[in-house]
Amino acid sequence: SVKALAKAIKKHPVLCNVNLAHVFLAGGSAVVNKMLLSCKTCVSLQIGHKDFDKESVAAIAKFLGKKNSLTSFSLVGAAVDNDNKTL
C-alpha cells in the first residue's frame, strides 16, 4: 500500500533518490501529502501521475515551498497548465 511505502521511505537510513514517477498514488491529496512528507530528506524526487487533481498539485507546490533537502525534482505526467481541462 502507499502508506506502507511512505513509511518505508521515511524510515530508510540512507535513501536519497526516490522515483515515484509511475506509481499510482490513489487516495487523493492526503496520500500525495503523506508520500511527500516521507521524502523530505531525499535529495532527488520524481513524482507523477496523469490523474493528479488540483489538491494534489497544490500539496506538491506547498511541499516544494518548504525547506527540504531536494536538489532535483521532477513532476512527470501531471498536467498543470490552464489549458488542460482536468485541472
CYANA upper distance limits for C-alpha pairs under 8 A (distance plus 0.5 A):
  1 SER  CA      5 LEU  CA      6.84
  2 VAL  CA      6 ALA  CA      6.56
  2 VAL  CA     25 LEU  CA      7.26
  2 VAL  CA     31 VAL  CA      7.79
  2 VAL  CA     35 MET  CA      8.07
  3 LYS  CA      7 LYS  CA      6.67
  3 LYS  CA     31 VAL  CA      8.11
  3 LYS  CA     34 LYS  CA      8.09
  3 LYS  CA     35 MET  CA      8.21
  4 ALA  CA      8 ALA  CA      6.66
  5 LEU  CA      9 ILE  CA      6.67
  5 LEU  CA     35 MET  CA      8.48
  6 ALA  CA     10 LYS  CA      6.64
  6 ALA  CA     34 LYS  CA      7.26
  6 ALA  CA     35 MET  CA      5.59
  6 ALA  CA     38 SER  CA      5.98
  6 ALA  CA     39 CYS  CA      8.41
  7 LYS  CA     11 LYS  CA      6.68
  7 LYS  CA     38 SER  CA      7.29
  8 ALA  CA     12 HIS  CA      6.53
  9 ILE  CA     15 LEU  CA      7.65
  9 ILE  CA     38 SER  CA      6.55
  9 ILE  CA     39 CYS  CA      7.26
 10 LYS  CA     38 SER  CA      4.97
 10 LYS  CA     39 CYS  CA      6.89
 15 LEU  CA     42 CYS  CA      7.22
 16 CYS  CA     41 THR  CA      7.85
 16 CYS  CA     42 CYS  CA      4.97
 16 CYS  CA     43 VAL  CA      5.58
 16 CYS  CA     44 SER  CA      6.84
 17 ASN  CA     42 CYS  CA      6.48
 17 ASN  CA     43 VAL  CA      6.43
 17 ASN  CA     44 SER  CA      5.07
 17 ASN  CA     45 LEU  CA      6.48
 18 VAL  CA     39 CYS  CA      8.12
 18 VAL  CA     42 CYS  CA      7.66
 18 VAL  CA     44 SER  CA      6.67
 18 VAL  CA     45 LEU  CA      5.42
 18 VAL  CA     46 GLN  CA      6.80
 19 ASN  CA     45 LEU  CA      6.34
 19 ASN  CA     46 GLN  CA      5.10
 19 ASN  CA     47 ILE  CA      6.88
 20 LEU  CA     45 LEU  CA      8.00
 20 LEU  CA     46 GLN  CA      5.99
 20 LEU  CA     47 ILE  CA      5.08
 20 LEU  CA     48 GLY  CA      7.09
 21 ALA  CA     46 GLN  CA      5.77
 21 ALA  CA     47 ILE  CA      4.70
 21 ALA  CA     48 GLY  CA      4.90
 21 ALA  CA     49 HIS  CA      7.28
 21 ALA  CA     75 LEU  CA      7.88
 21 ALA  CA     76 VAL  CA      6.22
 21 ALA  CA     77 GLY  CA      8.35
 22 HIS  CA     47 ILE  CA      7.93
 22 HIS  CA     48 GLY  CA      6.80
 22 HIS  CA     49 HIS  CA      7.03
 23 VAL  CA     47 ILE  CA      8.37
 23 VAL  CA     48 GLY  CA      7.88
 23 VAL  CA     49 HIS  CA      7.70
 24 PHE  CA     49 HIS  CA      7.00
 25 LEU  CA     31 VAL  CA      7.17
 25 LEU  CA     32 VAL  CA      7.05
 25 LEU  CA     49 HIS  CA      8.03
 26 ALA  CA     31 VAL  CA      7.62
 27 GLY  CA     31 VAL  CA      5.94
 27 GLY  CA     32 VAL  CA      8.28
 28 GLY  CA     32 VAL  CA      6.99
 28 GLY  CA     52 PHE  CA      7.99
 28 GLY  CA     53 ASP  CA      7.71
 28 GLY  CA     55 GLU  CA      8.04
 28 GLY  CA     56 SER  CA      6.86
 29 SER  CA     33 ASN  CA      6.36
 29 SER  CA     53 ASP  CA      8.12
 29 SER  CA     55 GLU  CA      5.96
 29 SER  CA     56 SER  CA      4.71
 29 SER  CA     57 VAL  CA      8.42
 29 SER  CA     59 ALA  CA      7.03
 30 ALA  CA     34 LYS  CA      6.72
 30 ALA  CA     56 SER  CA      8.33
 31 VAL  CA     35 MET  CA      6.74
 32 VAL  CA     36 LEU  CA      6.65
 32 VAL  CA     56 SER  CA      6.69
 32 VAL  CA     59 ALA  CA      7.76
 32 VAL  CA     60 ILE  CA      8.28
 33 ASN  CA     37 LEU  CA      6.62
 33 ASN  CA     56 SER  CA      8.03
 33 ASN  CA     59 ALA  CA      6.48
 33 ASN  CA     60 ILE  CA      7.86
 33 ASN  CA     63 PHE  CA      8.48
 34 LYS  CA     38 SER  CA      6.85
 35 MET  CA     39 CYS  CA      7.04
 36 LEU  CA     40 LYS  CA      6.99
 36 LEU  CA     60 ILE  CA      7.94
 36 LEU  CA     63 PHE  CA      7.49
 37 LEU  CA     63 PHE  CA      8.30
 39 CYS  CA     45 LEU  CA      8.00
 40 LYS  CA     68 ASN  CA      5.99
 40 LYS  CA     69 SER  CA      7.07
 40 LYS  CA     70 LEU  CA      8.07
 41 THR  CA     68 ASN  CA      6.95
 41 THR  CA     69 SER  CA      5.94
 41 THR  CA     70 LEU  CA      7.89
 42 CYS  CA     69 SER  CA      6.56
 42 CYS  CA     70 LEU  CA      6.49
 43 VAL  CA     69 SER  CA      6.01
 43 VAL  CA     70 LEU  CA      4.76
 43 VAL  CA     71 THR  CA      5.94
 43 VAL  CA     72 SER  CA      6.99
 44 SER  CA     70 LEU  CA      6.09
 44 SER  CA     71 THR  CA      6.58
 44 SER  CA     72 SER  CA      5.10
 44 SER  CA     73 PHE  CA      6.37
 45 LEU  CA     70 LEU  CA      7.72
 45 LEU  CA     72 SER  CA      6.87
 45 LEU  CA     73 PHE  CA      5.50
 45 LEU  CA     74 SER  CA      6.95
 46 GLN  CA     73 PHE  CA      6.25
 46 GLN  CA     74 SER  CA      5.10
 46 GLN  CA     75 LEU  CA      6.55
 46 GLN  CA     76 VAL  CA      7.54
 47 ILE  CA     74 SER  CA      6.83
 47 ILE  CA     75 LEU  CA      5.76
 47 ILE  CA     76 VAL  CA      6.54
 48 GLY  CA     52 PHE  CA      8.25
 48 GLY  CA     74 SER  CA      8.45
 48 GLY  CA     75 LEU  CA      5.75
 48 GLY  CA     76 VAL  CA      4.79
 48 GLY  CA     77 GLY  CA      5.99
 48 GLY  CA     78 ALA  CA      6.37
 49 HIS  CA     76 VAL  CA      7.15
 49 HIS  CA     77 GLY  CA      5.91
 49 HIS  CA     78 ALA  CA      5.99
 50 LYS  CA     77 GLY  CA      5.46
 50 LYS  CA     78 ALA  CA      5.27
 50 LYS  CA     79 ALA  CA      7.38
 51 ASP  CA     78 ALA  CA      7.36
 52 PHE  CA     56 SER  CA      6.19
 52 PHE  CA     57 VAL  CA      7.05
 52 PHE  CA     78 ALA  CA      6.64
 52 PHE  CA     79 ALA  CA      8.49
 53 ASP  CA     57 VAL  CA      6.95
 53 ASP  CA     86 THR  CA      8.05
 53 ASP  CA     87 LEU  CA      6.78
 54 LYS  CA     58 ALA  CA      6.60
 54 LYS  CA     87 LEU  CA      6.14
 55 GLU  CA     59 ALA  CA      6.59
 56 SER  CA     60 ILE  CA      6.82
 57 VAL  CA     61 ALA  CA      6.74
 57 VAL  CA     80 VAL  CA      8.08
 58 ALA  CA     62 LYS  CA      6.63
 59 ALA  CA     63 PHE  CA      6.61
 60 ILE  CA     64 LEU  CA      6.70
 61 ALA  CA     65 GLY  CA      6.73
 62 LYS  CA     66 LYS  CA      7.12
 64 LEU  CA     68 ASN  CA      8.11
 79 ALA  CA     84 ASN  CA      6.99
 79 ALA  CA     86 THR  CA      8.29
 79 ALA  CA     87 LEU  CA      7.77
 80 VAL  CA     84 ASN  CA      7.64
 80 VAL  CA     87 LEU  CA      7.16
 81 ASP  CA     87 LEU  CA      8.22
 82 ASN  CA     87 LEU  CA      7.83
